[in-house]
Amino acid sequence: MNFVFDKNKPIAIGSDHAGFEYKEAVKNWLEQKGYTVKNLGTYSASSVDYPDFAHPVASSVETGEAAFGILFCGSANGVAITANKHPHIRAGLCWENDVAKLVRKHNNSNIICIPARFVALSLAIEMIENFMSTEFEGGRHADRVNKIACS
């Protein structure tokens, strides 16, 4: 399944309480750039459980309703683990620009997961820009990606 960014579909975005401020800032930034954003919560900085927001983002991407997904939490590990439980999701945890490029180029990731407690907002936006503009390389990487599923 090759992920290709479809500009006619919304971008699914979600977070827990630790990522709430980044999610809101990125949502506003994307909308200012003319993108449609599907905000799947959380809707405040009050403590919540990250799976309650990671699953809807992953489902939205998996069904093709959303072009791709963006998830935030404190470490980004929780949302990445949760999203990756979905069979057709490849959620990549990113903390620098080169990783954001490689999760697209080599892993054909369709969700970017960003640790709000460990990267600056400006870096998070740069990583999202790199994620959106990097194409899957295919070739030997496609062979590897095709071996990921358990069934």
N, C-alpha and C positions, 0 to 999 in steps of 0.2 A: 504494500500500500504506500504509494509515493505521496507525501504531503506536498501540496502546492498551494501557496497562499492565494486564496480567492478574495479579491478586494470587494466583491459583492456580498460577502458574508460578514457577519459581525465577528469581533474578536471577543472571546469569552475571558472574563477576568474574575479572579476571586482571591480571598485572603482570610487569614484568621485575624485576631486582634493585633498581633505583633506587626502584621503587614498592612493594616488598614490605611495608615497615612500614605504609604507608597502606592497602594492600589488606587486610592482616590486621586493622587497626583498624576499617576500614569493614565488613568481613565480620562482625566481632564486634558492631558497632553495629547492623547490619541484623538479625542473628539475635536480638539482645536486643529489637528492636522486633517480632519475630514473623515476619520474612520468612525464606523458604528461600533459601539462597545456594548456588550451584554454583561452587565454588572451582576454577578451571582453572589455578592456579599463577601464578607460581613458588612454591616451598615453602620458600625460604630467601633470604638476602641474597647468596648466591654469584652471580657474574657469569653471565648467560644472554643469549640472543638474544630480543629482544622479539617477533619474529614467531611464535615457538614458542608464545606464550601469547595473542597477539592473534587469530590465526586460529581457535583453538578457541572463544574468546568470540564472535567474529563468526559462526561456523558455528552455534553454539548459538542465537543470536538469529535468524539467517536461517532456520533450519529450524522456528522456533516452539517449540523446546524450552524456551527461556528467554524471560521477559517482556521483558527489555532487558538491556543490558550496561554494565559499568563497567570501564574500563581505566586503568591507571596506568603511567607510565614517567617518566624524568627530565624530559623536555620535553613529553611526550604527543604529539609530532609523529610519532614512529616507530609507535606503536600506532594512531594515527588513520589514517596513510597505509596501514598494513597492513590494518586493518579495512575501510577504504573500497574495497579491491580486490574485496570481495564485492558482487555485484550489488544485493542488497536491503538493504545496510547504509548508514546515514547516521550516521557517527561524527563527533561534534562535539567539537572541542578547546575546553575551557572553563578560564578563569582568573579569572573573577569571576561573581557571581550573575546579572547581567543577561545575560551570554552564555549561561549555563546555561538561562535561561528562553527566550531567543531561538532557540537551536538546537532546542528542542522546538516553540515557538510558530510559527516561520517555516520551519524545515527538516525538521520531523517526525523528528528524530534518534532513533535507537533504541539508540545507544551513547554514553555520555559518557566523554570522555578527559580525564584530569586530570594536569597536570604536577607530580609530587610534589616536585621540587626548587625549585618557584617559588611554591607556595601553602601556606598553613598547613593542617594537618589539619582544624581547625575550619571553615575556609572550604570545603575539599573536601566535608565533610559537608553544609554549607549548600547548596552547589551541587547535590549529589545530591538533597537534599530538594526543591529548586526544579525540578530536572529531572523528578523523579517526580510532582510536583503540577501541572505545566504541561501543558495540552492543546494539541494542534495546532490552529492557527487555521483552516486550510483556505482556501477562497476562492482569491484570487490566488496565495497561497503554494502551494496544491495544484497549480496550473497549473505553477508553477516547479519544484516537486519532481518532477513527472511528466516534466520535460525533462532530468533529471539522467542517466539511464541512457544508455549509448552504443549499445545494441542494441535 
